[in-house]
C-alpha cells in the first residue's frame, strides 16, 4: 500500500569482503523472516563487497568506516527519496561480524536510526588485534600491527566515538567466539550503559562466531524481533 508508511530494516553483511546472496540463511540474517514482520528490508553491497571487481573489493582495506559507511547512508537516502512509503523515522540497522562493526560505527556517527542490533562486532581494533584467532587479517587490513600503525587502528575503532552514542542498541555475542572475542561485545555494551543509552546484552555461553544450536537460533531471532517491534512499531 503506497499510501501507508512502513518501517525499514537495513541489513549489513559481514566480511567485509563478502556480498549478499539470494539464499535462505539462518546463520546471519534471515531476510524472509524479517520481511514477514512487515518491515521493508534493505541489503546494500558497499565498497569492500565481492562481485564488483578487485578495485571495489580492495577499497575497504584500511578504510572500514569510510567508503562503506558512505555507501550505506547514500543508498538509504536514495531509497527514501524514491519511495514515499518508507517511514524514515522508523529505521533500524542490523549487522553481524563486520556488519556488527559497522553497526557500532553507525552508533557513533549518526542518529538517523530508531534502534540498532550489533552481533559479534568489533568495538576496538587494537584489543581485537591481540585477541583474534585470525591474526593475518588485521595485519593485511590495516597495514601491519598496531604498534606500527596505531593511528589507522584508532581511526577504524568505534571505541573512539563513544561520546556520540545515543541510539538504543541490542548487543549479541557468544562466549566461544575466537574470531571476534566476546570482550568486544562486552565493551560495546559497557560503553552504551555508561553513556546512558537504552541497551540490552544477549549473551550465549555456548556459541561461537555463528549461532548454530537450534534452540539458540530461535531465541536469537525472537529477541531481535522483540527489539525491532519495541522501537519500530510501538509509538
HUJOTA-V957629 format. One record per helix or strand. SS is the DSSP state (hx for helix, st for strand). FROM is the first residue (numbers start at 0). TO is the last residue. Records with the same first field share a line. If there is no record, write none. Layout:
SS=FROM-TO ; FROM-TO
This chain:
st=5-11 ; 39-42 ; 85-95 ; 114-118 ; 168-173 ; 198-203
hx=30-34 ; 53-57 ; 66-81 ; 97-106 ; 124-128 ; 134-140 ; 149-154 ; 157-163 ; 181-193 ; 213-231
